[in-house]
Amino acid sequence: MSLLIRDLHKRFKTDDGKNFSALKNINLEITDGEFFTLLGPSGCGKTTLLRIIAGFERPSEGNLYFNGNDISHKAVFERNFPMVFQSYALFPHMSVTENIGYGLKQKGVDKATIAKKVNRIIEMTGLTPNKDKYPHQMSGGQQQRVALARAIVMEPEVMLFDEPLSNLDANLRISMRQEIRRIQKDFGITVVYVTHDQEEAMAVSDKIVVMNHGIIEQVGSPIEIYSKPQSEFVANFVGQANIIPAKIVGERVNILGVDYNNKISIDLNKVISRPEFVKIHDSGNHTGVITNSTYLGANWNLKVKVLDEEISILAPIFGNQNFDVNQKISFSFDSSTLHFI
């Protein structure tokens, strides 16, 4: 089973009658059982793309294929792609059990089958203690779990999530994203998930699409997106990154006046180094001055001025070690973790 998106464009009319391109030449393949995340800043087109997959919007150009069939212009009810929204959208006058079974009831499923399916989902999603409660009697996390169960009970072919955790506090977001991932794996559901939260995307996804201004910047696993970003935008949007001018000197790369032992076979003018892979030590290749120092509990987040560049360093906490503004430090880049663009 696969969902294919081919040469898709979406344009809207602005108030002054002009065309605005929300999506440009989108090509993607989402495979069976994959947790596929659309990641990007506000206005990048990720929610528009999700709405096209759901059937709420129609593409201006291009096609969507599901299992080889063109579904580009099929209505929402003709696709078994339920969506979980950030607002939960539960019926306040219905209990948890009634909310979860509502879709099956609307499809004309008999009462005995509804009860069997609903009870199974309630048990598997940990909602048994809340099955007779009403939405106002539950926390935001519990309500989100009900919305999730309501979608799963319909045995979806593809399940869609639109920023489902944005209304939850930080700790609950972490526990709920773990729960969504667990349930997705247990049921083998194909998921398309929209978020602007980079950590959330990294934590739950098999594959991430990084979007920007209606285009795809990069598609890859979380490890590929983080360790081998294909553009400055991806490097800066997913985690922190030092993007430093570089040049080739024979078989070495010169970074801030120091040659590193990397055999380079591509034409490059920049190198990317993640702050956690910059190592502080007395005999470092570079010397700089700390311009900003922030204590984060597990790390010091440092900004260090070297020549005309400012380098970010995440330094692990050791004992009572302090880093002060205007302090000189020596450091080196870990050449095995450098990435070139």
Secondary structure as UniProt FT lines:
FT   STRAND          2..13
FT   TURN            15..16
FT   STRAND          19..31
FT   TURN            32..33
FT   STRAND          35..39
FT   TURN            42..43
FT   HELIX           46..54
FT   STRAND          61..66
FT   TURN            67..68
FT   STRAND          69..70
FT   TURN            72..73
FT   HELIX           76..78
FT   STRAND          83..85
FT   TURN            86..87
FT   TURN            92..93
FT   HELIX           96..106
FT   TURN            107..108
FT   HELIX           111..124
FT   TURN            125..126
FT   HELIX           128..130
FT   TURN            131..132
FT   HELIX           135..137
FT   HELIX           140..152
FT   TURN            153..154
FT   STRAND          158..162
FT   TURN            164..167
FT   HELIX           170..187
FT   STRAND          190..195
FT   HELIX           198..204
FT   STRAND          207..212
FT   TURN            213..214
FT   STRAND          215..220
FT   HELIX           222..227
FT   HELIX           232..237
FT   STRAND          242..249
FT   TURN            250..251
FT   STRAND          252..255
FT   TURN            256..257
FT   STRAND          258..260
FT   STRAND          270..273
FT   HELIX           275..277
FT   STRAND          278..280
FT   TURN            282..283
FT   STRAND          286..295
FT   STRAND          299..306
FT   TURN            307..308
FT   STRAND          309..316
FT   TURN            319..320
FT   TURN            325..326
FT   STRAND          328..333
FT   HELIX           335..337
FT   STRAND          339..340
//
